[in-house]
Protein backbone atom coordinates (compact mmCIF):
# COMPACT_ATOMS: atom_id res chain seq x y z
CA UNK A 1 0.00 0.00 0.00
CA UNK A 2 2.76 2.43 0.99
CA UNK A 3 4.79 1.52 -2.07
CA UNK A 4 1.90 2.51 -4.31
CA UNK A 5 1.58 5.85 -2.49
CA UNK A 6 5.29 6.41 -2.80
CA UNK A 7 5.29 5.70 -6.52
CA UNK A 8 2.22 7.83 -7.01
CA UNK A 9 3.86 10.70 -5.14
CA UNK A 10 7.06 10.37 -7.17
CA UNK A 11 5.13 10.24 -10.44
CA UNK A 12 2.96 13.17 -9.36
CA UNK A 13 5.97 15.28 -8.47
CA UNK A 14 8.02 14.32 -11.53
CA UNK A 15 5.17 14.70 -14.07
CA UNK A 16 4.01 18.02 -12.70
CA UNK A 17 6.81 19.90 -14.49
CA UNK A 18 4.71 22.99 -15.26
CA UNK A 19 3.88 23.69 -11.61
CA UNK A 20 6.30 25.85 -9.69
CA UNK A 21 8.41 24.59 -6.83
CA UNK A 22 6.18 26.46 -4.40
CA UNK A 23 3.08 24.59 -5.58
CA UNK A 24 4.90 21.27 -5.31
CA UNK A 25 6.05 22.15 -1.81
CA UNK A 26 2.48 22.97 -0.85
CA UNK A 27 1.28 19.66 -2.31
CA UNK A 28 3.87 17.80 -0.25
CA UNK A 29 2.98 19.76 2.89
CA UNK A 30 -0.72 18.89 2.50
CA UNK A 31 -0.07 15.15 2.91
CA UNK A 32 -1.25 13.87 6.26
CA UNK A 33 0.92 10.76 6.49
CA UNK A 34 4.43 11.60 7.71
CA UNK A 35 6.17 9.02 5.54
CA UNK A 36 4.32 10.07 2.40
CA UNK A 37 5.16 13.71 3.14
CA UNK A 38 8.84 12.86 3.62
CA UNK A 39 8.96 10.84 0.42
CA UNK A 40 7.28 13.68 -1.44
CA UNK A 41 9.83 16.21 -0.16
CA UNK A 42 12.71 13.85 -0.97
CA UNK A 43 11.41 13.31 -4.49
CA UNK A 44 10.99 17.07 -4.95
CA UNK A 45 14.54 17.68 -3.76
CA UNK A 46 15.81 15.02 -6.16
CA UNK A 47 13.98 16.54 -9.13
CA UNK A 48 15.32 19.99 -8.30
CA UNK A 49 18.82 18.55 -7.91
CA UNK A 50 18.68 16.68 -11.23
CA UNK A 51 17.21 19.66 -13.06
CA UNK A 52 19.98 21.91 -11.72
CA UNK A 53 22.70 19.45 -12.68
CA UNK A 54 21.27 18.97 -16.19
CA UNK A 55 21.04 22.72 -16.82
CA UNK A 56 24.53 23.31 -15.48
CA UNK A 57 25.93 20.46 -17.62
CA UNK A 58 24.29 21.90 -20.75
CA UNK A 59 25.74 25.35 -20.18
CA UNK A 60 29.14 24.26 -18.80
CA UNK A 61 31.14 24.53 -22.05
CA UNK A 62 31.27 28.35 -22.53
CA UNK A 63 31.35 29.19 -18.81
CA UNK A 64 34.69 30.26 -17.35
CA UNK A 65 33.73 30.41 -13.66
CA UNK A 66 30.40 30.15 -11.91
CA UNK A 67 29.31 30.76 -8.35
CA UNK A 68 26.43 28.97 -6.71
CA UNK A 69 24.15 31.29 -4.76
CA UNK A 70 21.54 29.65 -2.53
CA UNK A 71 17.96 30.62 -3.34
CA UNK A 72 16.07 32.57 -0.71
CA UNK A 73 12.29 32.63 -0.61
CA UNK A 74 11.00 36.17 -0.20
CA UNK A 75 7.46 36.84 0.87
CA UNK A 76 5.67 39.38 -1.29
CA UNK A 77 3.62 40.75 1.58
CA UNK A 78 6.56 41.77 3.79
CA UNK A 79 9.17 44.20 2.48
CA UNK A 80 12.80 43.38 3.05
CA UNK A 81 14.24 45.16 6.06
CA UNK A 82 17.87 46.21 5.98
CA UNK A 83 20.07 44.81 8.70
CA UNK A 84 22.14 47.19 10.75
CA UNK A 85 25.64 46.55 12.00
CA UNK A 86 26.80 47.58 15.45
CA UNK A 87 28.31 51.06 15.64
CA UNK A 88 31.69 49.72 16.72
CA UNK A 89 32.82 46.27 15.77
CA UNK A 90 34.35 44.15 18.55
CA UNK A 91 38.10 43.72 18.51
CA UNK A 92 38.58 40.51 20.47
CA UNK A 93 36.83 37.34 21.52
CA UNK A 94 36.30 38.83 24.98
CA UNK A 95 34.46 41.81 23.50
CA UNK A 96 32.25 39.50 21.40
CA UNK A 97 31.43 37.09 24.21
CA UNK A 98 27.69 37.10 24.84
CA UNK A 99 26.97 39.76 22.25
CA UNK A 100 24.54 39.53 19.36
CA UNK A 101 27.30 39.78 16.77
CA UNK A 102 26.68 37.56 13.75
CA UNK A 103 30.21 36.30 13.20
CA UNK A 104 31.86 32.93 13.21
CA UNK A 105 31.78 30.92 16.43
CA UNK A 106 34.58 31.76 18.84
CA UNK A 107 36.26 29.21 21.07
CA UNK A 108 35.80 31.25 24.26
CA UNK A 109 33.47 29.30 26.57
CA UNK A 110 33.97 31.01 29.93
CA UNK A 111 34.98 34.57 30.83
CA UNK A 112 36.07 35.83 34.26
CA UNK A 113 35.27 39.48 35.03
CA UNK A 114 35.29 41.87 37.97
CA UNK A 115 31.98 43.46 39.02
CA UNK A 116 32.04 47.27 39.19
CA UNK A 117 28.37 47.89 40.06
CA UNK A 118 25.18 45.96 40.72
CA UNK A 119 21.73 47.53 40.36
CA UNK A 120 18.21 46.13 40.42
CA UNK A 121 15.52 46.99 37.91
CA UNK A 122 11.90 47.58 39.01
CA UNK A 123 11.18 43.85 38.66
CA UNK A 124 14.07 42.80 40.89
CA UNK A 125 16.39 41.55 38.14
CA UNK A 126 20.07 42.36 38.58
CA UNK A 127 21.85 44.66 36.15
CA UNK A 128 25.58 44.00 36.48
CA UNK A 129 28.33 46.26 35.12
CA UNK A 130 31.85 44.87 34.74
CA UNK A 131 35.30 46.46 34.66
CA UNK A 132 35.71 45.71 30.92
CA UNK A 133 32.64 47.84 30.09
CA UNK A 134 30.19 45.00 29.53
CA UNK A 135 26.72 45.14 31.10
CA UNK A 136 24.69 41.99 31.71
CA UNK A 137 21.13 41.61 33.00
CA UNK A 138 19.64 38.73 34.96
CA UNK A 139 17.06 36.84 32.90
CA UNK A 140 15.66 34.50 35.55
CA UNK A 141 14.03 35.26 38.89
CA UNK A 142 16.46 33.57 41.30
CA UNK A 143 17.85 35.42 44.29
CA UNK A 144 21.60 35.94 43.91
CA UNK A 145 23.89 38.17 45.98
CA UNK A 146 26.62 40.13 44.23
CA UNK A 147 28.73 43.10 45.26
CA UNK A 148 31.20 45.42 43.57
CA UNK A 149 34.77 44.14 43.44
CA UNK A 150 33.71 40.49 43.29
CA UNK A 151 35.16 38.29 40.52
CA UNK A 152 32.56 36.22 38.69
CA UNK A 153 32.43 34.19 35.51
CA UNK A 154 29.97 34.18 32.64
CA UNK A 155 29.76 30.84 30.86
CA UNK A 156 27.96 29.59 27.77
CA UNK A 157 24.97 27.40 28.60
CA UNK A 158 22.39 25.47 26.60
CA UNK A 159 20.58 26.92 23.58
CA UNK A 160 22.67 30.06 23.30
CA UNK A 161 22.06 31.26 26.84
CA UNK A 162 24.63 32.29 29.45
CA UNK A 163 24.99 31.73 33.20
CA UNK A 164 26.78 33.85 35.78
CA UNK A 165 28.40 32.33 38.84
CA UNK A 166 31.38 32.31 41.15
CA UNK A 167 33.93 29.59 41.85
CA UNK A 168 33.09 29.68 45.56
CA UNK A 169 29.36 28.94 45.14
CA UNK A 170 27.46 26.16 43.46
CA UNK A 171 24.64 28.48 42.36
CA UNK A 172 24.30 30.33 39.07
CA UNK A 173 21.82 32.69 37.45
CA UNK A 174 20.89 33.09 33.80
CA UNK A 175 22.05 36.36 32.30
CA UNK A 176 21.79 38.20 28.97
CA UNK A 177 24.27 40.73 27.67
CA UNK A 178 22.75 44.15 27.08
CA UNK A 179 25.91 46.20 26.36
Backbone torsions as a table, in degrees:
resi	resn	phi	psi	omega
1	UNK	NA	-48.1	-179.4
2	UNK	-65.6	-36.6	-179.8
3	UNK	-62.0	-38.6	178.2
4	UNK	-67.7	-36.7	177.0
5	UNK	-66.7	-39.3	-179.4
6	UNK	-65.2	-46.1	179.6
7	UNK	-64.9	-39.3	179.0
8	UNK	-63.6	-40.8	179.3
9	UNK	-65.9	-41.1	179.5
10	UNK	-65.5	-44.1	179.6
11	UNK	-65.0	-41.7	-180.0
12	UNK	-61.5	-44.5	-178.2
13	UNK	-70.0	-41.9	-176.0
14	UNK	-75.4	-31.2	-179.5
15	UNK	-82.6	-18.6	-177.9
16	UNK	-86.3	60.5	-174.7
17	UNK	-74.1	-25.8	-177.5
18	UNK	-77.7	-23.6	-179.1
19	UNK	-76.0	146.2	179.9
20	UNK	-73.3	166.2	179.7
21	UNK	-61.9	-35.3	179.8
22	UNK	-63.2	-41.7	179.6
23	UNK	-66.3	-39.1	178.4
24	UNK	-67.3	-37.3	176.1
25	UNK	-63.1	-42.7	178.1
26	UNK	-63.1	-39.5	178.6
27	UNK	-63.5	-40.3	177.8
28	UNK	-67.7	-39.7	-178.0
29	UNK	-68.3	-24.0	-178.3
30	UNK	-77.1	-13.2	-178.7
31	UNK	-69.1	136.7	-177.1
32	UNK	-87.8	-29.8	179.4
33	UNK	-79.7	131.0	-175.4
34	UNK	-63.4	-41.7	-178.5
35	UNK	-67.2	-42.9	177.9
36	UNK	-62.1	-39.5	179.3
37	UNK	-64.8	-42.6	179.4
38	UNK	-65.0	-42.5	179.2
39	UNK	-64.2	-38.7	178.9
40	UNK	-63.4	-45.9	178.7
41	UNK	-64.6	-40.7	178.2
42	UNK	-62.4	-43.7	179.6
43	UNK	-64.9	-38.8	177.8
44	UNK	-63.9	-42.8	178.4
45	UNK	-63.8	-38.8	179.1
46	UNK	-66.4	-40.7	179.4
47	UNK	-67.2	-38.6	178.0
48	UNK	-66.1	-41.1	-179.8
49	UNK	-64.9	-43.6	-179.9
50	UNK	-70.5	-35.1	179.2
51	UNK	-69.1	-35.9	177.3
52	UNK	-68.7	-39.5	-178.8
53	UNK	-71.2	-34.1	179.0
54	UNK	-71.8	-36.8	178.0
55	UNK	-72.2	-34.3	179.0
56	UNK	-74.2	-30.9	177.6
57	UNK	-71.4	-34.4	-179.5
58	UNK	-71.5	-31.1	-177.3
59	UNK	-105.4	15.7	-174.7
60	UNK	-78.8	-24.8	-174.6
61	UNK	-63.6	-52.9	-176.2
62	UNK	-82.8	-4.8	-173.7
63	UNK	-83.5	132.3	178.7
64	UNK	-86.6	-52.6	178.6
65	UNK	-148.2	137.7	178.7
66	UNK	-127.5	153.0	176.1
67	UNK	-123.3	135.2	179.3
68	UNK	-91.2	124.0	178.9
69	UNK	-113.8	123.6	-179.8
70	UNK	-65.7	141.4	-179.9
71	UNK	-77.0	140.9	178.8
72	UNK	-122.9	126.3	178.4
73	UNK	-78.2	128.5	-179.4
74	UNK	-117.2	127.7	178.4
75	UNK	-75.5	138.6	-178.9
76	UNK	-77.9	-21.6	-176.0
77	UNK	-82.1	-25.1	-178.5
78	UNK	-110.6	125.9	178.4
79	UNK	-72.3	152.8	179.1
80	UNK	-71.2	134.4	179.3
81	UNK	-104.6	132.6	179.3
82	UNK	-71.0	143.0	177.1
83	UNK	-89.9	145.6	-179.5
84	UNK	-110.0	143.0	177.1
85	UNK	-93.1	155.4	176.3
86	UNK	-61.4	153.4	-177.3
87	UNK	-61.6	-43.4	176.8
88	UNK	-122.2	129.1	179.7
89	UNK	-79.9	142.1	-179.0
90	UNK	-66.7	151.5	-176.0
91	UNK	-106.1	-15.0	-179.2
92	UNK	-145.1	171.8	179.2
93	UNK	-65.1	-32.5	178.4
94	UNK	-65.7	-38.6	178.6
95	UNK	-68.0	-34.3	-178.4
96	UNK	-79.8	-21.6	-173.1
97	UNK	-56.6	120.9	177.6
98	UNK	82.0	-3.7	-179.2
99	UNK	-83.1	170.7	179.4
100	UNK	-95.8	34.9	-179.2
101	UNK	-82.1	129.6	-177.4
102	UNK	-90.8	73.9	178.1
103	UNK	-124.9	-178.9	-179.8
104	UNK	-65.2	156.8	-176.0
105	UNK	-66.8	130.6	177.6
106	UNK	-93.8	159.4	-176.5
107	UNK	-87.9	-2.4	-178.8
108	UNK	-72.8	119.4	-177.5
109	UNK	-107.0	-27.3	-174.5
110	UNK	-143.6	137.3	-176.6
111	UNK	-132.7	124.4	176.6
112	UNK	-93.0	134.0	-179.0
113	UNK	-141.9	159.8	177.9
114	UNK	-103.3	131.6	-178.6
115	UNK	-76.1	129.7	175.1
116	UNK	-101.3	-35.2	176.6
117	UNK	-153.8	150.2	178.0
118	UNK	-130.0	124.9	177.3
119	UNK	-127.4	160.2	175.3
120	UNK	-113.3	140.1	175.1
121	UNK	-84.9	175.9	-177.4
122	UNK	-59.5	-20.2	-179.7
123	UNK	-95.1	0.7	177.5
124	UNK	92.4	2.5	178.6
125	UNK	-79.9	140.6	-178.8
126	UNK	-76.6	141.3	172.7
127	UNK	-120.8	111.4	-169.4
128	UNK	-110.8	125.4	175.8
129	UNK	-103.7	139.7	-177.5
130	UNK	-114.5	165.9	-176.6
131	UNK	-67.2	-21.8	179.2
132	UNK	-87.6	4.9	176.7
133	UNK	96.1	-9.8	179.6
134	UNK	-74.8	149.0	176.8
135	UNK	-128.4	127.9	-179.4
136	UNK	-122.7	150.0	-180.0
137	UNK	-124.4	140.0	178.6
138	UNK	-68.2	133.5	-178.3
139	UNK	-112.5	1.2	172.5
140	UNK	-118.0	-178.1	-173.3
141	UNK	-110.4	19.7	179.1
142	UNK	-72.0	153.4	175.2
143	UNK	-87.0	127.5	-177.3
144	UNK	-146.5	127.1	-177.9
145	UNK	-94.8	127.6	175.7
146	UNK	-136.0	152.5	174.6
147	UNK	-141.8	160.1	-179.5
148	UNK	-63.2	143.3	-179.9
149	UNK	91.6	-10.8	-179.2
150	UNK	-80.2	142.0	176.7
151	UNK	-96.9	125.4	-179.2
152	UNK	-129.0	168.8	175.0
153	UNK	-120.8	151.5	170.9
154	UNK	-118.9	127.3	-173.2
155	UNK	-127.5	145.6	175.7
156	UNK	-66.7	139.6	178.4
157	UNK	-123.8	-164.9	-176.6
158	UNK	-70.4	147.5	172.4
159	UNK	57.7	36.8	175.4
160	UNK	77.3	13.8	178.5
161	UNK	-97.0	173.5	-178.0
162	UNK	-133.7	149.4	176.6
163	UNK	-123.4	147.8	178.3
164	UNK	-114.2	136.3	178.7
165	UNK	-160.2	179.8	175.3
166	UNK	-124.1	159.9	179.3
167	UNK	-73.6	-19.1	-177.2
168	UNK	-88.1	-13.2	-179.3
169	UNK	-120.3	154.7	178.2
170	UNK	-98.0	12.8	-178.1
171	UNK	-110.3	146.2	176.7
172	UNK	-135.7	163.5	172.9
173	UNK	-128.5	152.6	175.8
174	UNK	-81.1	136.6	-179.2
175	UNK	-134.1	161.5	178.5
176	UNK	-136.3	135.3	-179.1
177	UNK	-78.2	130.7	179.2
178	UNK	-114.1	-14.7	176.9
179	UNK	-150.3	NA	NA
